[in-house]
C-alpha cells in the first residue's frame, strides 16, 4: 500500500468522503501543486475516488489544474480517463487494465511507468494485464466514447451553443430513442421516447430550442430541448424516412424518403406546404441554402436536384456521379455544394451553375456522409472504409484521416461543434464518439492486422503465435516478445481459419475455397485441398492430434456438410451430413476419436471420426453456435453462441452441465485451458472473459475498444491472445490466478 493509500485507510468514513470529494479543489485553491500532482498520480487515490464518486469527478480534478498543458503526466492521465470513462462507469475493476492498455507505450515517462507498477501491486483480485499496448492511447484525436443506446446509433447532431460548456449532443438510434448528452462530460441529460421504429435522422433548429427527428415509423417528431418533451408529430411519407433539414429561420423542416419524394413542412404549425417529386429512386439526403431560397437533394438515381424552396419548382439537375448520391451539404456562404456517393467520390460543385469544381478521391469504399464546419473551412467525409477524412474545402487538400476502430461497425453520422474544435460520430456499435478536430495525431500503432482478425493459434511449445485476417494475410509471431517475425501473404484471399498440429510442425489455413497445409518452421506450403465449386465456402477446419485426419466444413448451395480426409494420403474418407444450416465450427477430441461441430441451426453434433456416424445432437442454444472446444481430457465440450451464452456439455452423454451467462452480445470464440480448469470467451460485446469450467463462475473480464472475434490460451495457462475486428491482437497476462483457481 502506498503512503497515500495508508493515509486514506486511517481516515474516518466522514473524513475519507471529504478527502475524495474536496481535497484536490482545496489544494489547487492554495496553489499546492506538488501535492496535487502527488495525489493525481497515485493509483490508490484514483481507485478510491472512482469507487466513491465516479470517474467524472476524477476527470474534473485534472481539469482544475491550470498548468495542465505543461504537466505531461497529468495531461496524459486526464485524457486516459476521458477515453476510459464509459468503461469505468460500467466496471471500476477495469481501472488497472485500462491504464496498462492505454499507457504502456509511454516507456520514457517514469511517472507513468511507476503508476503502472503500483496498479499491478495493488490488485487484490484476478485481472488480465495487457503486456503490449492494445487500447487507444491519450494524445490522439479520440477524446471520449459515449455509451447508453441499446442498438445502432443512426444519427447525431450538436446544439449551436456559443459556450463549449453548454453544448449538447443529440443522437438517434435503432433502439427507437433519442438521447441528449452533455458534450463536455459525456453525461446523458435526457432520453426522448415516442417513436415506434428506429430513428433515422435528427436535426436541431438553428436557435437550439427544438429537436426534429424522423423514424422508420413514417413520422417526424418535434421536441423541446429544454423540457425534453414532445411538442407534436407530423405524419409524413409513404415509406422509410431518410433525411431531414431545417431552414436557418427555423420556419421550415424538409424530409426525404424511400418513396422518391421530398416534403416541406411549416415547423411552427405542423402543416405540409409542398411535396416535391422528380427523383426516380430513394431520396437519401437534403440540404437548405443559408438564404432559404433553395433546396438540394441527392438520390439513389445518381442525380442531385436543386429546387426553389418557396414554390417547389425544380431549377436544375446535376449529373456527374456514377452511383447513388448518399449525402449532400451546402457551404455556409451558400456558394458551394458538396456531395458524397457510392461511387467512392466526394464532389464539390458551384451551386449557382451546377458546375463541378473538383473531385476528392481518397476513400476506398462508398461515401455515406459529408458535412462542413460552421466557418466553411473544413469538409469532413466518411465512408464504408471506416475512415473519417478532413479536407480543406477551398483547395480540396486532404488534411488528415481519423481511422475508425471497428471494421464491421459503420460510421452512420457526423456533426461538428460550432467552434470547430470537436467532431462527433455515431456508429453501428451502439456508441457515439467525440473527437478532437484540431488534432492530427494517431498514436496507436495496430499490433496485428489491417482487417478483422479471424483466428489465432498458439504453438504447443508456446514459442509461436499464428494469426489470420480479412486482410488476406497469415502472420507468425514470437509469442514471448509479441513481435511479428513473418507474414504469409501469397494469393490467399480472405483467411478465415487456422490450426496448428499437435507437434507444432504444421499449420493448416483456410480461405473461402481452399485449405492449405504449411510447414510451420520453413513457412513453405506443402499441399492444399481446393473446393472448385463457386458455391462452396469453407467455414471451419480441424486437424486430429495424431495428424492422421483433416476435417473442414463447407457451406454450399443448400448443402451444409463436413468433409473428412486422410491427411497422409490426402484422400477423402467421407462426407458428414446432418446439420440443417451453416456449420460454423469443428474440433476433434484429444484422442482423435470424436469430431464435434457447431452450426447456425443452433445445435452441436458429436460424430464418430472413424466411421462418420452421428453419435449425439446437443440442443440448448437459442441461436447460432459460433465456436466449439473440447477439454484436454476429452470429457467436456464448450460451445459459444449468438444467444450470448457459453454452454458446457458432457461429451460422453450430451448432457448440458452449465450455462455461462454474462456476455451482452454474441459470443464469437471459446478456448479451454490445458489443465481443464478455465474457459476463455471472446465476444462482440468488446469483452474477453475467463470462467471457472467446473462451477461456471465468471472470474475475470477485460473490456476492449472493439468487438472481439477470436481467442486462444497458451499451454502454460498464463497468456491469452485475442483478436478483434479492428485488426488488433491483444496479449493479456492472467494475474492473480493459480492453476486451481484464485491465489
PAPA-985554 format. One record per residue (C-alpha): residue in one letter; x, y, z. Coordinates in steps of 0.2 Angstrom, whole numbers, padded with zeros to 4 digits, always signed. Layout:
BEGIN
AXYZ/...
END
This chain:
BEGIN
X+0000+0000+0000/X+0007+0017-0004/X+0009+0032+0008/X-0007+0039+0001/X-0016+0023+0002/X-0011+0021+0020/X-0016+0038+0024/X-0033+0036+0016/X-0036+0019+0026/X-0033+0028+0043/X-0047+0041+0039/X-0064+0040+0047/X-0078+0037+0034/X-0083+0056+0035/X-0065+0062+0033/X-0062+0050+0019/X-0078+0056+0010/X-0071+0074+0012/X-0054+0070+0005/X-0061+0061-0010/X-0073+0075-0015/X-0065+0091-0009/X-0046+0088-0007/X-0040+0092-0024/X-0051+0108-0025/X-0043+0115-0009/X-0025+0110-0014/X-0027+0119-0031/X-0035+0134-0022/X-0020+0135-0011/X-0008+0133-0025/X-0001+0117-0018/X+0003+0109-0035/X+0016+0097-0029/X+0003+0089-0018/X-0010+0090-0032/X+0002+0080-0043/X+0006+0068-0030/X-0012+0063-0027/X-0017+0063-0045/X-0003+0051-0050/X-0007+0039-0036/X-0016+0023-0041/X-0025+0021-0024/X-0031+0038-0023/X-0038+0036-0041/X-0046+0020-0037/X-0054+0026-0021/X-0061+0042-0029/X-0068+0032-0044/X-0077+0020-0032/X-0083+0033-0021/X-0089+0047-0033/X-0087+0041-0050/X-0075+0044-0065/X-0081+0061-0070/X-0077+0068-0053/X-0059+0062-0055/X-0058+0070-0073/X-0064+0086-0066/X-0049+0086-0053/X-0037+0086-0068/X-0047+0100-0076/X-0044+0111-0061/X-0026+0111-0064/X-0022+0127-0074/X-0005+0122-0079/X-0011+0105-0085/X-0004+0108-0103/X+0014+0109-0096/X+0012+0094-0085/X+0013+0080-0097/X+0009+0066-0084/X-0007+0074-0078/X-0012+0079-0095/X-0010+0061-0101/X-0020+0054-0086/X-0034+0066-0089/X-0035+0061-0107/X-0034+0042-0102/X-0048+0044-0090/X-0059+0053-0103/X-0055+0038-0115/X-0059+0025-0102/X-0074+0034-0094/X-0088+0023-0102/X-0078+0008-0097/X-0075+0013-0079/X-0093+0019-0077/X-0098+0001-0080/X-0085-0008-0071/X-0072+0001-0059/X-0062-0015-0058/X-0056-0012-0075/X-0045+0003-0069/X-0028-0006-0069/X-0031-0015-0086/X-0037+0001-0094/X-0021+0011-0088/X-0010-0003-0094/X-0018-0005-0111/X-0018+0014-0114/X-0002+0020-0106/X+0011+0005-0108/X+0018+0014-0124/X+0024+0029-0113/X+0040+0020-0109/X+0050+0036-0107/X+0039+0043-0094/X+0045+0037-0077/X+0030+0043-0068/X+0018+0034-0079/X+0028+0018-0078/X+0028+0019-0059/X+0010+0021-0059/X+0008+0005-0069/X+0018-0004-0057/X+0009+0002-0042/X-0008-0003-0051/X-0001-0020-0053/X+0005-0022-0035/X-0012-0015-0029/X-0023-0028-0037/X-0032-0040-0025/X-0042-0050-0037/X-0038-0059-0053/X-0036-0047-0069/X-0030-0048-0086/X-0014-0037-0089/X-0010-0031-0106/X+0008-0035-0110/X+0008-0024-0126/X-0001-0008-0129/X-0019-0013-0135/X-0031+0002-0131/X-0032+0019-0139/X-0019+0029-0130/X-0021+0048-0125/X-0014+0061-0136/X-0023+0056-0151/X-0039+0063-0159/X-0052+0052-0150/X-0057+0060-0134/X-0072+0050-0127/X-0084+0036-0131/X-0102+0038-0126/X-0112+0023-0121/X-0130+0022-0117/X-0140+0017-0133/X-0146-0001-0134/X-0144-0003-0153/X-0136+0005-0168/X-0134+0024-0167/X-0140+0031-0184/X-0140+0050-0182/X-0131+0063-0172/X-0131+0082-0171/X-0124+0096-0159/X-0133+0111-0152/X-0127+0128-0159/X-0122+0134-0142/X-0108+0148-0141/X-0102+0141-0125/X-0092+0125-0125/X-0099+0120-0108/X-0117+0122-0114/X-0116+0112-0130/X-0126+0096-0131/X-0125+0081-0142/X-0142+0074-0149/X-0142+0056-0155/X-0155+0045-0163/X-0154+0026-0163/X-0162+0010-0169/X-0167+0007-0151/X-0181+0020-0155/X-0175+0033-0143/X-0166+0050-0144/X-0153+0054-0131/X-0147+0071-0126/X-0129+0072-0119/X-0118+0085-0111/X-0104+0087-0124/X-0091+0092-0111/X-0094+0077-0099/X-0102+0064-0109/X-0117+0063-0097/X-0134+0058-0103/X-0146+0073-0099/X-0162+0066-0106/X-0169+0051-0116/X-0184+0055-0128/X-0195+0041-0131/X-0210+0041-0143/X-0205+0033-0160/X-0212+0016-0164/X-0197+0011-0175/X-0179+0015-0177/X-0174+0034-0178/X-0167+0038-0195/X-0162+0056-0193/X-0160+0070-0181/X-0158+0089-0183/X-0158+0104-0171/X-0166+0120-0175/X-0153+0134-0178/X-0159+0143-0162/X-0155+0127-0152/X-0173+0126-0145/X-0180+0111-0154/X-0175+0094-0159/X-0183+0087-0175/X-0182+0068-0178/X-0188+0056-0191/X-0191+0037-0190/X-0195+0022-0200/X-0212+0023-0192/X-0215+0037-0205/X-0217+0051-0193/X-0207+0067-0189/X-0207+0072-0171/X-0203+0089-0164/X-0196+0090-0146/X-0192+0104-0134/X-0174+0104-0129/X-0176+0112-0113/X-0190+0101-0106/X-0186+0085-0116/X-0205+0084-0121/X-0213+0080-0137/X-0222+0095-0145/X-0231+0087-0160/X-0229+0074-0173/X-0230+0075-0192/X-0237+0060-0201/X-0226+0060-0217/X-0222+0050-0232/X-0227+0033-0238/X-0211+0024-0235/X-0195+0025-0224/X-0188+0042-0220/X-0170+0045-0225/X-0165+0063-0221/X-0170+0080-0213/X-0165+0098-0215/X-0171+0114-0206/X-0171+0131-0213/X-0160+0144-0205/X-0175+0155-0199/X-0182+0139-0191/X-0198+0141-0201/X-0197+0125-0212/X-0192+0107-0210/X-0189+0096-0225/X-0189+0077-0225/X-0185+0064-0239/X-0190+0046-0241/X-0188+0030-0250/X-0204+0034-0258/X-0194+0046-0270/X-0202+0062-0263/X-0197+0077-0253/X-0209+0085-0241/X-0208+0103-0235/X-0217+0107-0218/X-0221+0123-0208/X-0212+0119-0192/X-0222+0131-0181/X-0239+0125-0187/X-0235+0107-0192/X-0243+0110-0209/X-0237+0102-0225/X-0233+0115-0238/X-0226+0106-0253/X-0222+0089-0259/X-0208+0088-0272/X-0207+0074-0285/X-0195+0071-0298/X-0182+0059-0292/X-0184+0041-0299/X-0177+0032-0284/X-0175+0035-0265/X-0170+0052-0259/X-0156+0050-0247/X-0151+0067-0242/X-0157+0085-0242/X-0150+0102-0238/X-0156+0120-0237/X-0146+0135-0243/X-0142+0148-0229/X-0153+0161-0238/X-0168+0149-0238/X-0171+0151-0256/X-0166+0134-0262/X-0167+0115-0258/X-0154+0102-0263/X-0157+0084-0264/X-0147+0068-0268/X-0154+0052-0274/X-0151+0034-0277/X-0155+0039-0295/X-0137+0046-0296/X-0143+0064-0298/X-0143+0079-0287/X-0158+0091-0289/X-0159+0110-0285/X-0176+0116-0281/X-0185+0133-0277/X-0189+0131-0259/X-0204+0143-0259/X-0213+0136-0275/X-0206+0118-0275/X-0201+0121-0293/X-0186+0111-0300/X-0172+0123-0305/X-0159+0111-0312/X-0152+0093-0311/X-0134+0090-0308/X-0126+0074-0316/X-0109+0068-0313/X-0109+0053-0300/X-0109+0036-0307/X-0119+0028-0292/X-0131+0033-0279/X-0129+0050-0271/X-0129+0047-0252/X-0125+0064-0244/X-0126+0082-0248/X-0121+0098-0239/X-0120+0117-0243/X-0106+0128-0238/X-0111+0142-0225/X-0109+0156-0239/X-0121+0146-0250/X-0109+0146-0264/X-0103+0128-0264/X-0112+0111-0264/X-0103+0095-0258/X-0110+0078-0262/X-0104+0060-0257/X-0108+0045-0267/X-0107+0026-0268/X-0095+0029-0282/X-0082+0032-0268/X-0080+0050-0273/X-0084+0067-0265/X-0088+0081-0277/X-0088+0100-0275/X-0100+0110-0286/X-0104+0128-0290/X-0121+0129-0283/X-0126+0143-0294/X-0122+0135-0310/X-0121+0116-0306/X-0104+0116-0312/X-0091+0103-0305/X-0077+0112-0297/X-0066+0097-0292/X-0067+0079-0286/X-0060+0072-0270/X-0053+0055-0271/X-0046+0045-0256/X-0059+0034-0249/X-0059+0016-0255/X-0077+0012-0252/X-0094+0021-0254/X-0096+0038-0246/X-0111+0039-0234/X-0108+0056-0225/X-0102+0074-0229/X-0103+0089-0218/X-0095+0106-0217/X-0089+0116-0202/X-0098+0132-0197/X-0084+0143-0204/X-0084+0134-0220/X-0065+0130-0219/X-0066+0111-0217/X-0075+0097-0226/X-0077+0081-0217/X-0082+0065-0226/X-0085+0047-0220/X-0085+0031-0230/X-0089+0012-0228/X-0070+0010-0227/X-0072+0015-0209/X-0062+0032-0210/X-0066+0050-0207/X-0057+0061-0218/X-0054+0080-0215/X-0051+0091-0230/X-0048+0109-0234/X-0064+0114-0243/X-0056+0128-0253/X-0041+0118-0260/X-0048+0101-0259/X-0032+0095-0250/X-0034+0081-0238/X-0028+0087-0221/X-0029+0071-0210/X-0038+0055-0208/X-0047+0049-0192/X-0047+0030-0193/X-0062+0021-0187/X-0060+0007-0174/X-0071-0006-0180/X-0071-0014-0197/X-0089-0020-0195/X-0097-0005-0187/X-0101+0008-0200/X-0100+0026-0195/X-0118+0032-0198/X-0117+0051-0195/X-0106+0065-0191/X-0108+0083-0183/X-0095+0097-0180/X-0096+0109-0165/X-0099+0127-0168/X-0082+0132-0163/X-0075+0118-0175/X-0065+0110-0161/X-0074+0094-0159/X-0081+0081-0171/X-0095+0069-0165/X-0098+0052-0174/X-0111+0039-0172/X-0109+0021-0176/X-0117+0004-0178/X-0108-0002-0162/X-0121+0007-0152/X-0109+0021-0147/X-0106+0040-0150/X-0088+0046-0151/X-0081+0063-0148/X-0065+0068-0157/X-0053+0082-0156/X-0054+0090-0173/X-0039+0101-0170/X-0028+0085-0168/X-0020+0076-0182/X-0011+0063-0171/X-0015+0045-0172/X-0003+0037-0159/X-0009+0019-0158/X+0000+0008-0170/X-0011-0008-0173/X-0001-0023-0167/X-0009-0036-0178/X-0018-0034-0195/X-0026-0021-0206/X-0043-0030-0205/X-0053-0041-0194/X-0043-0055-0185/X-0052-0071-0189/X-0042-0083-0179/X-0027-0085-0168/X-0017-0101-0163/X-0003-0104-0151/X+0010-0117-0154/X+0012-0132-0141/X+0029-0126-0136/X+0022-0108-0134/X+0036-0101-0145/X+0024-0095-0159/X+0008-0087-0161/X-0001-0088-0178/X-0015-0076-0183/X-0025-0073-0199/X-0036-0060-0205/X-0048-0052-0218/X-0033-0043-0224/X-0028-0059-0233/X-0013-0062-0223/X-0006-0075-0210/X+0006-0068-0198/X+0018-0078-0187/X+0023-0070-0171/X+0036-0073-0157/X+0024-0075-0143/X+0036-0071-0129/X+0042-0055-0137/X+0025-0051-0145/X+0034-0047-0161/X+0029-0051-0179/X+0043-0062-0187/X+0035-0067-0204/X+0020-0064-0215/X+0012-0076-0227/X+0003-0066-0240/X+0004-0075-0256/X-0013-0075-0265/X-0023-0081-0250/X-0039-0072-0252/X-0048-0069-0235/X-0040-0081-0222/X-0055-0087-0211/X-0047-0101-0201/X-0030-0108-0194/X-0025-0123-0183/X-0008-0129-0178/X-0004-0148-0177/X-0001-0156-0160/X+0018-0157-0163/X+0019-0139-0169/X+0026-0144-0186/X+0012-0140-0197/X+0000-0125-0199/X-0017-0128-0208/X-0026-0112-0215/X-0042-0110-0224/X-0049-0097-0236/X-0066-0096-0244/X-0062-0111-0255/X-0045-0118-0251/X-0037-0127-0236/X-0018-0126-0236/X-0005-0136-0226/X+0011-0127-0222/X+0027-0132-0214/X+0027-0120-0199/X+0046-0119-0197/X+0051-0116-0216/X+0034-0107-0220/X+0033-0117-0236/X+0016-0123-0242/X+0016-0142-0243/X+0000-0146-0251/X-0018-0140-0252/X-0037-0145-0254/X-0047-0135-0266/X-0066-0134-0267/X-0069-0130-0285/X-0087-0126-0285/X-0090-0107-0284/X-0105-0110-0272/X-0094-0119-0259/X-0086-0109-0245/X-0075-0117-0231/X-0081-0112-0214/X-0071-0122-0201/X-0056-0133-0200/X-0048-0145-0188/X-0033-0157-0188/X-0033-0173-0177/X-0019-0174-0163/X-0011-0189-0172/X-0011-0179-0188/X-0020-0193-0197/X-0036-0184-0202/X-0040-0166-0208/X-0058-0160-0206/X-0066-0145-0214/X-0084-0139-0215/X-0092-0132-0231/X-0106-0120-0235/X-0113-0125-0252/X-0129-0122-0261/X-0142-0129-0249/X-0128-0140-0243/X-0121-0140-0225/X-0108-0154-0225/X-0092-0158-0216/X-0078-0167-0226/X-0065-0179-0218/X-0048-0183-0226/X-0034-0195-0223/X-0020-0182-0221/X-0005-0193-0226/X-0014-0199-0242/X-0024-0183-0245/X-0039-0195-0249/X-0057-0190-0244/X-0064-0203-0232/X-0082-0197-0230/X-0094-0183-0230/X-0105-0179-0215/X-0122-0173-0217/X-0134-0169-0203/X-0134-0150-0199/X-0148-0140-0206/X-0138-0124-0208/X-0121-0117-0210/X-0108-0127-0200/X-0098-0113-0191/X-0085-0123-0181/X-0077-0140-0180/X-0065-0148-0167/X-0058-0165-0164/X-0056-0174-0147/X-0038-0176-0140/X-0039-0195-0143/X-0044-0192-0161/X-0060-0202-0159/X-0073-0189-0160/X-0077-0174-0170/X-0088-0160-0163/X-0097-0147-0174/X-0107-0131-0171/X-0120-0124-0183/X-0131-0110-0186/X-0145-0122-0184/X-0142-0119-0165/X-0136-0137-0162/X-0119-0145-0158/X-0116-0163-0165/X-0104-0176-0160/X-0098-0189-0173/X-0088-0204-0173/X-0072-0199-0183/X-0068-0217-0188/X-0084-0221-0195/X-0093-0204-0199/X-0108-0210-0188/X-0118-0196-0179/X-0117-0200-0161/X-0126-0186-0152/X-0135-0169-0155/X-0134-0157-0142/X-0149-0145-0141/X-0150-0130-0129/X-0144-0114-0138/X-0157-0102-0144/X-0147-0095-0158/X-0132-0100-0170/X-0117-0109-0162/X-0101-0099-0166/X-0087-0109-0159/X-0084-0126-0150/X-0069-0133-0140/X-0065-0149-0131/X-0056-0151-0114/X-0039-0159-0114/X-0046-0174-0105/X-0059-0176-0118/X-0073-0176-0105/X-0082-0159-0109/X-0087-0149-0124/X-0089-0130-0123/X-0100-0120-0136/X-0102-0102-0139/X-0117-0094-0147/X-0125-0079-0154/X-0138-0081-0139/X-0125-0073-0128/X-0121-0088-0119/X-0107-0101-0117/X-0113-0119-0113/X-0103-0134-0105/X-0108-0151-0110/X-0103-0169-0106/X-0095-0176-0121/X-0100-0194-0117/X-0118-0192-0114/X-0123-0175-0122/X-0129-0169-0105/X-0129-0150-0103/X-0119-0146-0087/X-0118-0127-0086/X-0124-0112-0095/X-0112-0097-0093/X-0121-0080-0093/X-0113-0063-0093/X-0110-0058-0111/X-0121-0044-0118/X-0119-0049-0136/X-0114-0064-0147/X-0100-0075-0141/X-0088-0077-0155/X-0075-0089-0149/X-0070-0100-0134/X-0054-0109-0128/X-0051-0121-0114/X-0035-0120-0103/X-0024-0135-0104/X-0027-0140-0086/X-0046-0140-0089/X-0050-0128-0076/X-0054-0112-0085/X-0064-0107-0101/X-0059-0091-0111/X-0073-0082-0121/X-0072-0068-0133/X-0087-0058-0138/X-0094-0044-0149/X-0098-0035-0133/X-0080-0030-0133/X-0075-0041-0119/X-0064-0056-0115/X-0070-0067-0100/X-0062-0080-0090/X-0073-0093-0082/X-0071-0107-0069/X-0075-0123-0080/X-0081-0133-0065/X-0093-0120-0057/X-0097-0109-0072/X-0092-0094-0061/X-0086-0078-0070/X-0068-0075-0064/X-0061-0060-0074/X-0067-0048-0088/X-0057-0037-0099/X-0065-0023-0109/X-0058-0018-0125/X-0061-0004-0138/X-0068-0016-0152/X-0078-0031-0154/X-0068-0047-0150/X-0068-0061-0164/X-0056-0075-0158/X-0046-0080-0143/X-0033-0093-0138/X-0024-0098-0122/X-0006-0103-0120/X-0002-0121-0114/X+0005-0114-0098/X-0012-0106-0095/X-0004-0089-0092/X-0007-0079-0108/X-0022-0076-0118/X-0021-0069-0135/X-0037-0061-0143/X-0040-0054-0160/X-0053-0040-0163/X-0062-0033-0178/X-0051-0018-0179/X-0036-0029-0183/X-0028-0028-0165/X-0020-0043-0156/X-0022-0042-0138/X-0009-0050-0127/X-0016-0052-0110/X-0007-0060-0095/X-0018-0069-0082/X-0014-0061-0065/X-0019-0067-0048/X-0024-0085-0053/X-0015-0101-0050/X-0019-0117-0059/X-0033-0122-0047/X-0041-0105-0046/X-0039-0089-0036/X-0022-0087-0026/
END
